[in-house]
Amino acid sequence: HGVRVDSSQVPLRFVPGLPDNFSISADPFRLDALTEAPLTVVPLLPGLGSAAKGLARLLPRSLADGLLSGFRKVAAVGTQPAWYPLASMELAARLHLQRGGRVIHLFLHSSELAPGFAPHLPDQASVDRLLTRTRAFLAWLSGRCALRGATLGEFAAPEDPA
């Protein structure tokens, strides 16, 4: 269908019954002809995600599912302003870059910019706080590294000439 880039995968996120993307990279990577540009979500400590995944293999399924499902909320941070407070976003960017990350993926659903279209943003004041957090994060990040905005299309690998 012409799709060459996807951005639907979230590192360290586990939802029982869905494909397991828990251990994927937080930087863009290739999947055959598709480039995946996952959201920036990183563990608080290097190797913590792998350790949780290894422990989950030893546990009964219900406990393993609980461990992995809750991991992103207690042992990881990300750069999504609708999911994380500013301090967590800053920590995620710092950790990702210190660990060799190349891309900080800042993500919002379009519905999060319209009051009442997302349950966690019921009014204009909540949307304004989200935008304030997003601007503050970008200002903080631009003071620490060179920024260059990019669209998903810029991550697509060139099409095969065949």
N, C-alpha and C positions, 0 to 999 in steps of 0.2 A: 504493500500500500504506500510505499515511498517513505515510511518512517525510518529515519536514520539515527535519531537520538531519543533517548527516553530518560525521564527523571522521576521515576516512580519508586525507586528502591531506597530504603532507609537502612543504613548500617545499624547494627545492634538493636534492631526491632524484630520482634518475633510475635506472630499472630498464629495461634494454632489453626491448622487447616489451610493456611496460605503457603506459598512457596517460602522456603527458609532462606532469607537473605541476611541473616544475623551477622555472618562473618565477612560480608563484602567490604571492599575498600571504600573509604570516604572520598577518594579522588576518582575522577572519570576513568573508565576502563572500557575495553572492547568486549562485546559479546557477538561473535561472528560478524555480521555486517552492521550491527547496531552498536552505537556508543552509549554506554550508561553513564549518566552524570548524577550520581546519588547525592542525597542531602548530606550536609556536613554534620555528622554525629560521631563523636569520638569517646572512647572510654576515659575515665578519670585517670587511670594508671595504665601504662603500656602492658599489654598482655592480659589485662583483666577480662576482656571479652572472650579471649581464647580459654582462659581458666574457667569462666562461667559455662562456656560451651562444653568443655571437658567434664566438668562436674555434672552438667545436665545429662550426659550420657550414662552416668552411674546411678541416677535417681529414677524412681518410678515416674511414668509419663506425666501424671498430674503435677508432681513437684517440679519436674524439669520444665514443663510448660509455664508454671508460675514463676520460676526463677528467670527464665529467658524473657517472658512477657513483661516482667517488672524491671528488668535490667536497665533499659533506656531511661527510666524515670528516676532511678536512684544511683546508678553507677556510670552515667554518661552525661555529656553535655553537647549541645548543638547550637547552630546559628539560626534557628527558626524563631523569629520574634513572637509568633503566636503560641509557641510551645515553651519557650525558656525566658527567664528574666535576663536583663542586660548583663549582669555579672556572669551568668552562665554562658551567654553568647561570647563574651570577651574571653573567658577561660577556654571555651571550645576552639576559638580561632587561634589563640596562643598555643594551645597544645597541638593542634593540627599542624600549624606551621613549624613548631619546634621539632615535630616528628617527621618532617619532610613533606608535608602536604603542600600541594600546589594550587588547589582551588578551594575557595570558601564559597559554598553554595548558600546564598541567602534566598529564602523561599517563602512565599505567601500564596494562599489561594485567593483568587480574585474576589470570592465571596467574603473574605475577611476584611475587605475595604468598604463594605456596605453595612451600615448598622442593622443589626437584627438578622442578617443572612447567615450568620454562624452563631451557634448557641453560646460560645464563650465571648462573643462581642455583641451584646444585646442593644447597645446604644452608641450614639456618636462619641460620647466621652471615652468609651472603651476603645473605639477605633482610633481616636486621637492619641490615646496612650500607646497603642500599638505603633502608630506612625512615629511618635516621639522616640520610642525605644529603637525603632529601625534607624532613624536619623542619628541618634546618639551612638549606636553601634558602628555605623558607617563612618562617623566623625572619628571615633576612637580608632577604628581599624586604619583609616587613612593616615593617622598620625604614627602608625607603627610599620607600615609597609606600603609599597607602591600598589595602587589599585588600578584595575582595568576591568570595566564592565564587559560582560560577554552574554550573548544570547545562546540558547541551547544549540541553535544551528551552527554556531562557530565551533562546537565540539565535535561535529560530525566529521568522520573520516571521508576523504574523497571517494566518490563512487568508482567502482571498478569500471575501466573503459570497455569491458567486454560487450 
